[in-house]
Amino acid sequence: MIPTSPKDYAKLIDEIDRDRFAVHMDVINMINSIDRYFNAEEFVDECAEILGTKIRSCCGAFHAAFT
């Protein structure tokens, strides 16, 4: 499974069921539609809301959204 949304990532995390399993948030590669392109800020917010404490690393663009 290759996660393409924060909900997919959350499902994968639940299925793996390991405390140390976490997310590398690469939002740039997850912007794969016109809707996500034009609503990137909302998409980043959704990722943070759904995945929150499971995000262990991220690409620069995602990090910049939080600074």
SVG drawing of the C-alpha trace seen along z (x, -y; Angstrom):
<svg xmlns="http://www.w3.org/2000/svg" viewBox="-11 -31 24 36">
<polyline fill="none" stroke="black" stroke-width="0.4" points="0.0,0.0 1.3,-3.4 -0.6,-6.1 -2.0,-8.9 -3.9,-10.7 -3.7,-11.2 -6.6,-8.8 -4.7,-6.1 -1.7,-6.8 -3.9,-6.5 -5.3,-3.2 -1.8,-1.9 -0.6,-2.9 -3.6,-1.0 -2.9,2.1 0.8,2.1 -0.1,1.7 3.5,0.9 4.2,-1.9 7.4,-3.0 5.8,-3.0 5.5,-6.6 5.0,-8.9 7.4,-10.7 5.2,-13.5 6.0,-14.3 3.1,-16.6 4.6,-17.6 4.3,-14.0 0.8,-13.7 -0.4,-16.7 -1.7,-14.6 -4.8,-16.4 -6.0,-19.8 -8.1,-20.1 -5.1,-19.5 -2.9,-21.8 -5.3,-24.7 -6.2,-23.8 -2.8,-22.9 -3.1,-24.7 -6.2,-22.9 -4.6,-19.6 -1.6,-20.3 -4.0,-21.1 -5.9,-17.9 -2.6,-15.9 -1.6,-17.5 -5.1,-17.0 -5.4,-13.3 -1.7,-12.2 -0.6,-14.6 1.8,-12.9 2.6,-10.1 4.5,-12.5 8.2,-11.9 9.8,-13.6 8.7,-15.8 9.9,-17.4 10.9,-21.1 7.6,-22.4 5.5,-20.8 7.8,-22.1 7.6,-25.6 3.8,-25.4 4.2,-25.2 6.7,-28.1"/>
</svg>
